[in-house]
Amino acid sequence: MMSTTARPNRSRTASLLILGATLLGVAYGAEPPVSPQILGTTEATLEFCATADAPRSEQYRAQAGLFLNGATEDQLTELRKKPDYKTAYDAATAALQQMGKEESLGTCKKLLQRTP
């Protein structure tokens, strides 16, 4: 039987994992092409945040280019076809959707605060 207190802890853990992976991708970049996991997690997070925090949607969309580190559109298209991309994208989306509204908005706002 699962404790009712376990759910918030999982939510916080998911939030921290998503934020950490996204910050790594955005703040430090990866050598082109970026990994499919970083691309999937980052794109899912930025898309979620652009929708959840509509007044700042353009700021989230502007972040997308910061972690690509020169990857071409063809490289990105190929990365998006990989199973690792889809797995990371779906996992990040699901984790963000399971969070409460305040927690997910907090995660999104932290992303904007910590991005160069």
MDAnalysis code that builds the backbone (N, CA, C; Angstrom):
import MDAnalysis as mda
import numpy as np

u = mda.Universe.empty(348, n_residues=116, atom_resindex=np.repeat(np.arange(116), 3), trajectory=True)
u.add_TopologyAttr("name", ["N", "CA", "C"] * 116)
u.add_TopologyAttr("resid", np.arange(1, 117))
u.add_TopologyAttr("resname", ["MET", "MET", "SER", "THR", "THR", "ALA", "ARG", "PRO", "ASN", "ARG", "SER", "ARG", "THR", "ALA", "SER", "LEU", "LEU", "ILE", "LEU", "GLY", "ALA", "THR", "LEU", "LEU", "GLY", "VAL", "ALA", "TYR", "GLY", "ALA", "GLU", "PRO", "PRO", "VAL", "SER", "PRO", "GLN", "ILE", "LEU", "GLY", "THR", "THR", "GLU", "ALA", "THR", "LEU", "GLU", "PHE", "CYS", "ALA", "THR", "ALA", "ASP", "ALA", "PRO", "ARG", "SER", "GLU", "GLN", "TYR", "ARG", "ALA", "GLN", "ALA", "GLY", "LEU", "PHE", "LEU", "ASN", "GLY", "ALA", "THR", "GLU", "ASP", "GLN", "LEU", "THR", "GLU", "LEU", "ARG", "LYS", "LYS", "PRO", "ASP", "TYR", "LYS", "THR", "ALA", "TYR", "ASP", "ALA", "ALA", "THR", "ALA", "ALA", "LEU", "GLN", "GLN", "MET", "GLY", "LYS", "GLU", "GLU", "SER", "LEU", "GLY", "THR", "CYS", "LYS", "LYS", "LEU", "LEU", "GLN", "ARG", "THR", "PRO"])
u.atoms.positions = np.array([
    [0.835, -1.170, 0.000],
    [0.000, 0.000, 0.000],
    [0.883, 1.238, 0.000],
    [0.566, 2.175, -0.856],
    [1.363, 3.374, -1.002],
    [0.917, 4.446, -0.027],
    [1.847, 5.077, 0.592],
    [1.561, 6.166, 1.512],
    [1.127, 7.402, 0.739],
    [0.211, 8.164, 1.308],
    [-0.209, 9.397, 0.642],
    [0.885, 10.451, 0.671],
    [1.839, 10.291, 1.564],
    [2.939, 11.256, 1.609],
    [3.995, 10.958, 0.559],
    [3.971, 9.761, -0.023],
    [4.973, 9.416, -1.037],
    [4.762, 10.197, -2.319],
    [3.534, 10.518, -2.634],
    [3.249, 11.199, -3.885],
    [3.925, 12.567, -3.994],
    [3.815, 13.441, -2.984],
    [4.518, 14.727, -3.101],
    [6.026, 14.558, -3.219],
    [6.586, 13.573, -2.539],
    [8.023, 13.359, -2.638],
    [8.411, 12.950, -4.049],
    [7.631, 12.080, -4.672],
    [7.910, 11.690, -6.054],
    [7.768, 12.882, -6.973],
    [6.768, 13.705, -6.704],
    [6.549, 14.885, -7.522],
    [7.733, 15.836, -7.423],
    [8.223, 16.052, -6.209],
    [9.388, 16.931, -6.041],
    [10.615, 16.337, -6.725],
    [10.772, 15.028, -6.585],
    [11.911, 14.368, -7.218],
    [11.825, 14.515, -8.724],
    [10.637, 14.280, -9.286],
    [10.459, 14.431, -10.733],
    [10.741, 15.860, -11.153],
    [10.262, 16.808, -10.364],
    [10.486, 18.212, -10.662],
    [11.973, 18.530, -10.700],
    [12.690, 18.050, -9.714],
    [14.127, 18.311, -9.657],
    [14.878, 17.638, -10.792],
    [14.464, 16.417, -11.150],
    [15.121, 15.722, -12.258],
    [14.898, 16.446, -13.574],
    [13.661, 16.864, -13.808],
    [13.347, 17.577, -15.047],
    [14.101, 18.897, -15.095],
    [14.045, 19.634, -14.006],
    [14.741, 20.917, -13.971],
    [16.239, 20.726, -14.153],
    [16.798, 19.723, -13.481],
    [18.236, 19.464, -13.604],
    [18.644, 19.115, -15.015],
    [17.911, 18.215, -15.641],
    [18.242, 17.824, -17.013],
    [18.085, 18.997, -17.962],
    [17.033, 19.771, -17.753],
    [16.805, 20.920, -18.623],
    [17.881, 21.969, -18.440],
    [18.233, 22.241, -17.192],
    [19.283, 23.233, -16.943],
    [20.617, 22.798, -17.515],
    [20.917, 21.520, -17.410],
    [22.163, 21.029, -18.007],
    [22.161, 21.276, -19.506],
    [21.058, 20.954, -20.135],
    [20.972, 21.161, -21.575],
    [21.014, 22.617, -21.946],
    [20.266, 23.444, -21.225],
    [20.174, 24.855, -21.576],
    [21.419, 25.630, -21.160],
    [21.851, 25.436, -19.941],
    [22.946, 26.261, -19.424],
    [24.295, 25.885, -20.006],
    [24.541, 24.608, -20.179],
    [25.867, 24.182, -20.604],
    [25.917, 23.682, -22.034],
    [24.767, 23.339, -22.563],
    [24.717, 22.837, -23.918],
    [25.387, 21.490, -24.029],
    [25.303, 20.943, -25.175],
    [25.973, 19.683, -25.473],
    [26.610, 19.875, -26.832],
    [27.626, 19.098, -27.097],
    [28.241, 19.194, -28.411],
    [27.200, 18.793, -29.448],
    [27.141, 19.500, -30.562],
    [26.147, 19.126, -31.567],
    [26.412, 17.725, -32.076],
    [25.421, 16.969, -32.374],
    [24.051, 17.230, -31.948],
    [23.876, 16.902, -30.477],
    [22.896, 17.528, -29.864],
    [22.595, 17.255, -28.459],
    [22.082, 15.832, -28.341],
    [22.113, 15.289, -27.136],
    [21.616, 13.930, -26.967],
    [20.097, 13.917, -27.132],
    [19.543, 12.814, -27.596],
    [18.090, 12.739, -27.749],
    [17.369, 12.899, -26.409],
    [17.987, 12.420, -25.319],
    [17.361, 12.536, -24.003],
    [17.277, 13.996, -23.564],
    [18.369, 14.727, -23.716],
    [18.368, 16.148, -23.336],
    [17.390, 16.917, -24.215],
    [17.406, 16.647, -25.496],
    [16.493, 17.326, -26.413],
    [15.046, 17.041, -26.030],
    [14.705, 15.777, -25.786],
    [13.335, 15.411, -25.436],
    [12.881, 16.032, -24.132],
    [13.722, 15.933, -23.111],
    [13.371, 16.495, -21.803],
    [13.232, 18.010, -21.875],
    [14.168, 18.642, -22.543],
    [14.153, 20.101, -22.620],
    [12.977, 20.602, -23.436],
    [12.739, 20.002, -24.589],
    [11.617, 20.460, -25.407],
    [10.283, 20.235, -24.698],
    [10.123, 19.103, -24.044],
    [8.879, 18.841, -23.312],
    [8.682, 19.863, -22.198],
    [9.752, 20.149, -21.474],
    [9.665, 21.097, -20.361],
    [9.342, 22.496, -20.865],
    [10.041, 22.937, -21.896],
    [9.807, 24.280, -22.413],
    [8.410, 24.420, -23.016],
    [7.941, 23.391, -23.708],
    [6.585, 23.434, -24.272],
    [5.531, 23.450, -23.164],
    [5.740, 22.619, -22.141],
    [4.816, 22.599, -21.018],
    [4.779, 23.970, -20.340],
    [5.950, 24.515, -20.081],
    [6.035, 25.800, -19.388],
    [5.429, 26.928, -20.226],
    [5.619, 26.899, -21.515],
    [5.062, 27.932, -22.380],
    [3.535, 27.919, -22.330],
    [2.964, 26.753, -22.139],
    [1.507, 26.631, -22.033],
    [1.031, 26.959, -20.621],
    [1.707, 26.414, -19.618],
    [1.288, 26.584, -18.219],
    [1.497, 28.010, -17.719],
    [2.501, 28.685, -18.227],
    [2.852, 30.035, -17.793],
    [2.768, 30.954, -19.022],
    [1.559, 31.070, -19.545],
    [1.329, 31.771, -20.813],
    [1.903, 33.190, -20.870],
    [1.854, 33.971, -19.782],
    [2.426, 35.322, -19.887],
    [3.929, 35.333, -20.224],
    [4.609, 34.234, -19.932],
    [6.051, 34.156, -20.219],
    [6.360, 33.181, -21.352],
    [5.367, 32.830, -22.137],
    [5.548, 31.795, -23.165],
    [6.683, 32.112, -24.136],
    [6.820, 33.344, -24.516],
    [7.895, 33.707, -25.451],
    [9.268, 33.544, -24.812],
    [9.366, 33.799, -23.512],
    [10.643, 33.607, -22.819],
    [11.036, 32.124, -22.829],
    [10.053, 31.247, -22.615],
    [10.358, 29.810, -22.635],
    [10.764, 29.367, -24.044],
    [10.051, 29.844, -25.019],
    [10.376, 29.458, -26.405],
    [11.759, 29.972, -26.811],
    [12.131, 31.131, -26.300],
    [13.448, 31.687, -26.608],
    [14.573, 30.835, -26.014],
    [14.280, 30.110, -24.935],
    [15.287, 29.273, -24.288],
    [15.698, 28.089, -25.158],
    [14.818, 27.655, -26.030],
    [15.075, 26.453, -26.827],
    [16.391, 26.521, -27.588],
    [16.700, 27.650, -28.159],
    [17.921, 27.769, -28.950],
    [19.201, 27.755, -28.136],
    [19.103, 28.002, -26.836],
    [20.309, 28.103, -26.013],
    [21.049, 26.781, -25.832],
    [20.352, 25.668, -25.886],
    [21.009, 24.391, -25.618],
    [21.346, 23.620, -26.886],
    [20.932, 24.111, -28.023],
    [21.162, 23.379, -29.274],
    [22.607, 23.443, -29.727],
    [23.307, 24.461, -29.333],
    [24.741, 24.554, -29.556],
    [25.143, 24.303, -31.004],
    [24.391, 24.891, -31.917],
    [24.755, 24.794, -33.316],
    [24.203, 23.598, -34.063],
    [23.371, 22.784, -33.431],
    [22.790, 21.630, -34.117],
    [21.912, 22.132, -35.261],
    [22.001, 21.472, -36.389],
    [21.204, 21.875, -37.546],
    [19.785, 21.336, -37.419],
    [18.892, 21.890, -38.208],
    [17.501, 21.422, -38.204],
    [17.422, 19.963, -38.635],
    [18.277, 19.558, -39.576],
    [18.306, 18.150, -40.000],
    [18.735, 17.239, -38.851],
    [19.746, 17.658, -38.087],
    [20.192, 16.866, -36.936],
    [19.078, 16.755, -35.898],
    [18.389, 17.858, -35.649],
    [17.296, 17.850, -34.675],
    [16.154, 16.950, -35.131],
    [15.844, 16.990, -36.405],
    [14.790, 16.133, -36.952],
    [15.133, 14.663, -36.748],
    [16.385, 14.312, -36.997],
    [16.824, 12.927, -36.794],
    [16.770, 12.533, -35.322],
    [17.193, 13.419, -34.435],
    [17.155, 13.138, -33.001],
    [15.731, 12.925, -32.514],
    [14.799, 13.702, -33.051],
    [13.394, 13.577, -32.636],
    [12.778, 12.256, -33.074],
    [13.376, 11.574, -34.004],
    [12.882, 10.275, -34.462],
    [13.348, 9.123, -33.570],
    [14.309, 9.373, -32.722],
    [14.906, 8.311, -31.900],
    [13.997, 7.948, -30.730],
    [13.981, 6.656, -30.370],
    [13.163, 6.226, -29.230],
    [13.549, 6.924, -27.923],
    [14.839, 7.215, -27.736],
    [15.284, 7.889, -26.506],
    [14.670, 9.283, -26.379],
    [14.492, 9.956, -27.511],
    [13.859, 11.280, -27.500],
    [12.422, 11.147, -27.019],
    [11.680, 10.235, -27.633],
    [10.267, 10.061, -27.292],
    [10.107, 9.646, -25.833],
    [10.948, 8.737, -25.368],
    [10.868, 8.290, -23.976],
    [11.104, 9.454, -23.022],
    [12.138, 10.243, -23.278],
    [12.454, 11.383, -22.417],
    [11.361, 12.446, -22.488],
    [10.872, 12.715, -23.685],
    [9.810, 13.712, -23.878],
    [8.556, 13.299, -23.113],
    [8.145, 12.046, -23.301],
    [6.930, 11.551, -22.648],
    [7.074, 11.527, -21.130],
    [8.235, 11.120, -20.632],
    [8.458, 11.061, -19.187],
    [8.423, 12.461, -18.569],
    [9.058, 13.414, -19.216],
    [9.067, 14.787, -18.702],
    [7.657, 15.377, -18.728],
    [6.940, 15.148, -19.805],
    [5.572, 15.658, -19.915],
    [4.688, 15.054, -18.830],
    [4.770, 13.745, -18.651],
    [3.951, 13.073, -17.642],
    [4.273, 13.565, -16.239],
    [5.551, 13.730, -15.939],
    [5.946, 14.197, -14.609],
    [5.434, 15.611, -14.346],
    [5.543, 16.469, -15.330],
    [5.067, 17.835, -15.164],
    [3.552, 17.881, -15.012],
    [2.841, 17.038, -15.746],
    [1.385, 17.012, -15.664],
    [0.899, 16.468, -14.324],
    [1.700, 15.633, -13.688],
    [1.309, 15.070, -12.394],
    [1.534, 16.040, -11.239],
    [2.337, 17.046, -11.451],
    [2.593, 18.033, -10.399],
    [1.372, 18.912, -10.213],
    [1.282, 19.484, -9.035],
    [0.266, 20.498, -8.815],
    [0.614, 21.733, -9.624],
    [-0.383, 22.561, -9.843],
    [-0.167, 23.752, -10.663],
    [0.914, 24.663, -10.086],
    [0.876, 24.891, -8.783],
    [1.878, 25.772, -8.176],
    [3.279, 25.203, -8.305],
    [3.410, 23.896, -8.091],
    [4.732, 23.270, -8.172],
    [5.272, 23.301, -9.596],
    [4.414, 23.012, -10.573],
    [4.895, 23.028, -11.961],
    [5.261, 24.444, -12.390],
    [4.463, 25.435, -11.987],
    [4.812, 26.826, -12.312],
    [6.110, 27.238, -11.630],
    [6.315, 26.759, -10.416],
    [7.570, 27.046, -9.709],
    [8.763, 26.468, -10.445],
    [8.602, 25.244, -10.948],
    [9.667, 24.608, -11.729],
    [9.957, 25.424, -12.981],
    [8.898, 25.864, -13.645],
    [9.070, 26.656, -14.865],
    [9.776, 27.979, -14.578],
    [9.352, 28.661, -13.550],
    [9.948, 29.961, -13.234],
    [11.417, 29.814, -12.829],
    [11.756, 28.713, -12.142],
    [13.151, 28.474, -11.794],
    [13.993, 28.304, -13.044],
    [13.431, 27.689, -14.056],
    [14.143, 27.503, -15.317],
    [14.520, 28.861, -15.916],
    [13.595, 29.802, -15.908],
    [13.893, 31.126, -16.441],
    [14.904, 31.878, -15.581],
    [14.841, 31.694, -14.275],
    [15.759, 32.397, -13.374],
    [17.183, 31.920, -13.499],
    [17.381, 30.645, -13.812],
    [18.727, 30.063, -13.805],
    [19.354, 29.964, -15.188],
    [18.645, 30.380, -16.171],
    [19.164, 30.283, -17.524],
    [19.943, 31.538, -17.859],
    [21.142, 31.364, -18.441],
    [21.936, 32.551, -18.786],
    [21.271, 33.412, -19.833],
])
